[in-house]
Amino acid sequence: MTFDMWLAFTAASVAFLAFPIGPTILLVITLGLSNGPRIAPVAAFGVALGDATAMTVSLAGLGALSLASAQVFAALKWIGAAYLIWLGIRTIRSARDTDTAPGVTDSRISAARIVRQCAGVTALNPKPIAFFIAFVPYFIDPAAPLLPQFAMAIATFTSLAWVNAYVYARLAGQLRGVIRRPSIIAWFKRVSGTVLIGMGLATLTLRRSSV
């Protein structure tokens, strides 16, 4: 991958990460608003880990296999949808604790749980997996060794994903300091949980030709 191609890949990755806001960023915002800015680097690490996993399996051939095999694509689709729906229900249920809290305090959610949730939502989405397998080859020089180029692409994209998630989580966490009414945070949890469920149901409508 030449320097010019790397710059082009970086610009394209920034555009892909910035728009539109999907289930990963929605989850990051919810975690930041619920737990404060302290979780920003942890949530960002989980997102980067999920993207690294998705890119690695895509470039290793799972992305191409999912496009070619209806069974593999369907399995990825159902797993990703089920996880989003489960997480949405859990987010809605957690709103009850927030709503009855006497004040806005940290929820003491563990770092491991944050990483699992962010990595899971990011990695179990079949659409990015298919996207990576179609996206990365445009910036790869087939005459040069592939492994270093793949490593550079993964490192670049995951670093940008970390920064993107960190900014959203940090801003949401700082907004939490402004919002002093637990009922508002509980309301946002219910909305975001409902959206996550909707995204999970929408995932079930994906077809191989649409990604």
Residue pairs with C-beta under 8 A, 6 or more apart in sequence:
1 9
1 139
1 140
1 141
1 144
1 148
1 149
1 152
1 153
2 141
5 139
5 141
6 139
6 152
6 156
8 139
9 136
9 139
9 153
9 156
10 156
10 160
12 135
12 139
13 156
13 157
13 160
14 160
16 131
16 135
17 160
17 161
17 164
18 164
22 125
22 199
23 84
23 121
23 125
23 196
23 199
23 200
24 47
24 50
24 118
24 121
24 122
24 125
24 165
25 164
25 165
25 168
26 192
26 195
26 196
26 199
27 43
27 87
27 117
27 118
27 121
27 192
27 196
28 43
28 44
28 47
28 118
28 165
28 168
28 169
28 172
29 168
29 169
29 172
29 192
30 91
30 172
30 188
30 189
30 192
30 193
31 39
31 43
31 109
31 114
31 117
31 118
31 169
31 172
32 39
32 40
32 43
32 168
32 169
32 170
32 171
32 172
32 173
32 175
32 176
33 172
33 173
33 175
33 176
33 179
33 185
33 188
34 94
34 98
34 107
34 109
34 176
34 185
34 189
35 106
35 107
35 109
35 173
35 176
36 106
36 173
36 176
36 177
37 169
37 170
37 173
37 174
37 176
37 177
38 106
38 173
39 109
39 111
39 114
39 169
39 173
40 166
40 169
40 170
40 173
41 166
42 111
42 114
42 115
43 114
43 115
43 118
43 165
43 166
43 169
44 118
44 161
44 162
44 163
44 165
44 166
44 169
45 115
45 118
45 162
46 114
46 115
46 116
46 117
46 118
46 119
46 122
46 165
47 118
47 119
47 122
47 161
47 162
47 164
47 165
48 158
48 159
48 161
48 162
48 165
49 115
49 118
49 119
49 122
49 123
49 158
50 118
50 119
50 120
50 121
50 122
50 123
50 124
51 122
51 123
51 128
51 157
51 158
51 161
52 154
52 158
53 119
53 122
53 123
54 122
54 123
54 125
54 128
54 129
54 132
55 132
55 136
55 153
55 154
55 157
55 158
56 154
57 63
57 129
58 129
58 130
58 132
58 133
58 136
59 132
59 133
59 136
59 150
59 153
59 154
62 72
62 129
63 129
63 130
63 132
63 133
63 134
64 133
65 72
66 72
66 73
66 76
66 126
66 129
66 130
66 208
67 73
67 130
67 133
67 208
67 211
70 208
73 126
73 208
76 124
76 126
76 129
77 126
77 203
77 204
77 206
78 204
79 124
80 124
80 125
80 126
80 200
80 203
81 200
81 201
81 203
81 204
82 200
83 120
83 121
83 124
83 200
84 121
84 196
84 197
84 199
84 200
84 203
85 196
85 197
85 200
85 201
87 117
87 120
87 121
87 193
87 196
88 192
88 193
88 194
88 195
88 196
88 197
88 198
88 199
88 200
89 193
89 197
90 193
91 189
91 190
91 192
91 193
91 196
92 189
92 190
92 193
92 194
92 197
93 193
94 107
94 189
95 185
95 186
95 187
95 189
95 190
95 193
96 186
97 107
98 107
98 182
98 185
98 186
98 189
99 182
99 183
99 186
100 182
101 182
102 182
103 180
103 182
104 176
104 179
104 180
104 181
104 182
104 185
118 165
122 128
122 161
125 203
126 203
126 206
126 211
127 203
127 206
127 211
130 208
130 211
131 211
136 150
136 153
139 153
140 146
140 149
140 150
140 153
141 149
176 185
179 185
